[in-house]
């Protein structure tokens, strides 16, 4: 199993007290390295995405705005989305990690776990939002289709927040599907169950604050798996936020690390290899434990090939 990570990601400076902080990634890495299975992981320094890669989903004006903002020394693009002097280059590498993961699945039939920042699922075609500069997951999905020739791509987003950017970018493509489980009502205010996409290719599952394993497993059994299996994706990408964990300071859900491990097993029943990429998650201990739990499932599955 591959983990795409770079210490460079720690240099995206969001400022004192910001929840999307470098220590998040350090916690994920430390958690995975405590696993007895760590010797079966290949740690890989990811490439940088190109501007042409970003243009698969983003407008040139948006890309240039992030670049120019970084070159001018950085600025807040909205109340909580920060660009520091290094952020543009780091965001290119964050997106590149997801593209590397696509290459590994398509070319080598190997699962990958992307531990990168800034995250991406709130970024829209023409603006950054919610800690996210570029829409890593949507870029990866379109790269899989347009560059790697994958016909049908599905995205599952189990972050506690709805991935508005990913949905809005993918929902008009008949070869893309998007499914999200998320706290409702909650930021960013999108993700109602009546949002179905242009081709009935979107499934939103809003869950009440305080939901835990019973509500999530019922949703997987009755909605998520039937939707994904009916879609018959050649490739399944997971926006793996861990902010639905029980101790997360921003979320209000009650999941445990073993529940995210079980979600991963569910997904491996849909496709034999997965690309998981970190989105949210702001309690460092939970991040470490959830990352370890998910990585162990992927490693054990790969070892059975």
N, C-alpha and C positions, 0 to 999 in steps of 0.2 A: 504494500500500500504506500502511496506517495503522499507526503505532506509538503505543500508549497508554502514557504515562509522566508522572510528576509528580516534581519535586524534593521534594515532601512525603514521598515514600516513604523518603527518606534519613533522616528523623527518627524512624523506628522504631528505638529504641535497645535493642540486645540486650546491650550491655556489652562491656568490653574482652576481646579474645581470642575472641569468639564467631565461629564460621565464617559464620553468616548475618548479614553485616555490610553497611552501606550501600555500601561500595566495590564490591560485586558489581554493583549497578545502574549505577554510574558507569562500570564497565568495559564493560558491555553497550552503553550509550549511546555511549561513545567508540569502540567497535569498529564500530558501525553507521555512525557519522558519518565514518569513514575510507573508506567505500565510495564508489566513483565514482558510484554510483546514489543517493546520499543525497538528491539534489535531487528524486527521485521519491517521497520519503516525506512523508506528512503526519503531523506530530507533534501529538498531541492530549492535552490535559489531561483525565483521566477524571473522571466523576461519582462521587459517593458512593452506594453501595448503601444502601437503606433497611432498617430492621429487618424490614419485611415481605418484602423480598428474601431476607434471611438466613433467615427462617422457612420458606422453600421447602424447606430441608433441615435446619436446626438447631432444637434445642429452645429455647424462650424462656429457660429457666434457664441454658443455656450462653451465650447471647448476653448476658444480664444479668450473668453472672459475669465475662466479659471486660470489659464496660463498667465494672462496679463496681471491678474490680481496677485498671483504668487510672485511674479517678477517685480511688482511694485512694493513688495515687502509683506503682503498678506492683508487680509481684511475679513470681516464677518459677512458672508453672503446673505445670511438671514440671522434670526436671533440666536440660533444654535449651530449653524454650519460655518465652520472656520476654515479659512485658507491661510496657511503660514508660508514663508518663503520656499520651503521644500515640498509643499503639499502637491503641487502639480506633477512633479517628477515621481513622487511616491504614489500618487493616484494612478499614474500610468503603469507602475509596476504592480499595483493591486489588481487592476484590470487584467494585466498580463498573466498573473497567477491563475486566474480563472480560464484564460485561453490555453495556458499550458495544461490545465486539468482536462480540458476538452480534447486536446491532442492525445493525452495518455489514454483516455477512454476509447476514442475512435481508432487510434493507430495501434495501441498495445493492449487494449481490453483490460485496463487497470483502473481501479477506483482511486480517487484523490480527495484529500481534505485541504481546503484553502484556508490558511490562517493569515489574513491580510486586513489592512485598514488603509484608508477610510473604507467603510462599508458602502453599499450601493443601492439598496432596493427602494429608497425614497426618491432618488434622483430621476427627474423627468427628462424628456428629450432636450428641453431648452432651459433647464434650471437645476441648480443644486438645492437640496432640501433635506432636513432631518439628519444631519451629520454626514450626508452622502454627497459626493462630488460627481461621480460618474456611475452609471447603472451597470455594475459589473456583471450581474446575472443576465440581464437582457443583452449585453454585448456578447457574452459567452454563447447564449442561445442562438443569436443571429450569426455568429461566427461558425457555430456548428452547422447551421443550415447553408449559409452562403459560401463558406470557404471549405468546409469538410464534407459537404454533401449529405448531411443527415436530413431525412425527409420530415420526421415528426419528432418534435421536442416538447417535453413537458417540464414545468417548473412547479415544485412544491415549496411553499414558504410557510415555515412553522414559527417564525419570529412572532413575538407578542403583538407587534404592530403590523398592520396591513402594508404590503409592498406596493404602494400606489404607482410608483414609477415603473416597476416591472410589469404590472398589469397593463398600464396605459400604453406601454410600448409594444407588448406582445398581443394584445387582445384583437387587433385588426388583421392578424396573420392567421389564415386558416390552417397552417401547419404548426402552430404553437398553441399550447394549453397552459393555463395558469391556475393553480389551486392554492388557497391561503386559509389557514386557521389563525384567528387573531382575536384579541380582546376587543369587546365592543360594548358601548361606545368608547372610543379611545383615539389618540393621535394615529393617523393624520385626518381621520374623519371619513375616509373612503373604505370600501370593502363591504358594502351592504350585500345581503344575499340576493337581491334582485339584479345585481351587476353580473351579466352572463357573458359578456364579450360579443363581438360581431358575429361569431360562428358557434355560439353556445360553447365556447372554449374556455370559459372562466367559471370557476366554482369558488365562491367565497363562503366561509363558514364562520360567522361571527359567534363568539363565545362570551358568556357573561364573566365579569370579574369574579375571581375566586374559583374558577374552573380548575379541575385537576385531572387525574388519570381517568376517572370514569367518563367524564365528558369528552376528553380527547380520544380515548379508545373507541367510544361509541361513534364519534365522528369519523375516525379512520375506517372502522368496520362498515358503516352504513353509507358513507359519502365519499371519502377520499379514495379508498381502494377501488370501489366500483367506477368512479370517474376516471381514474388513471388507467385502469385496466381496459376500460372501454375505449380510451384514447389510443391505446397500443403504441406508446412512444418508443422510438428507437433509443432515445437518450432521456434520462431523468436527472435534472439539476435540482439541488436542494439549497434554498436560502435558509441556512441553519443558524437562526438566532437562538440564543439560549436565555433570553429575557423573560420567557414564561416559566423560568425556574422559581422555586418557592421563595428564595431570598432576594430576588432581584429588586433593586430600589426603584426602578421605573415601572415595572410591570405589576400586575395584581393576580397572577396565576400561581398554581401550586404543583408544578411538575418537579420530578426528581430526575437525577442523571439516568437511572435505569429506564425511565419512560422515554427519554430521547434515544436510548439504545434500542428500545423496542420499535420506535418509529422508523429507525434505520433498517431494522429487520423487515418491517412491513414494506419498505421501499425496495429492498433487494428481492422481494417477491414480485415486483413489477418489472424491474430490469436487473440484469446480473452484475452491473457495475454502476457506480454512482459518482457524481461530482457534488461534494458538499462544500459550501463556502460560508464562512462566518459572516453573520450580519450583526445583530445586537447581542446583548448580554453584558451586565454591568456589575454583578457581584463576582469578585475575583475567585472566591472559593468555588462557587457554582460553575463558573467558566472552566476552571481546571477540571472539576469532576465530570462535567458534561462532555467536554472535549475528549477526555480519556475514555469515557463510556462509549461514545460514538466511534472513536478510532479503533477500539478493541473489537467492536462488531465488524467493521470493515476488514481489519486484519484477519480475523478468524474466517470470514467469508472467503477472502482471497486465498487463504491457505488451503482451502478445500478444492480449488480449481484443478 
